[in-house]
C-alpha cells in the first residue's frame, strides 16, 4: 500500500483524527500535516498536490480537511478514489456532521 496516512485536520494543522499505514512518529505526522496546511492555499483549483517526497489528496469538509498522504510515486487516481471512499464512509457514520469542539 502506498498510503502513508489518512488525516482529518483543520487549516491550522490541528489533527483531529489520523491513521498511519506505515511506521512514523507523531512528529513526522505533524510535519506532514503542517506542510499540507502551508501548501493548501496554492491549490485553489485542484484537490491534490505534490511535495518533494509526498502526494497529498484532500477533500474539504466544512472547516476541516480529509487528507490522504501517499508516497510521491503512488497512483494519484487511486488516491483520489480512496479519499472519496473515506469521505463517503465519514458521511455515513457522522450524519450530524463533524465539528471541532473548542
Secondary structure, DSSP 8 states (H G I E B T S, - for coil): --EEEEEEEETT--EEEEEESS---HHHHHHHHHHHHHHGGG-SS-SEEE-SSEEEEEEEETTEEEEEEEETTS-HHHHHHHHHHHHHHHHHH-TT------
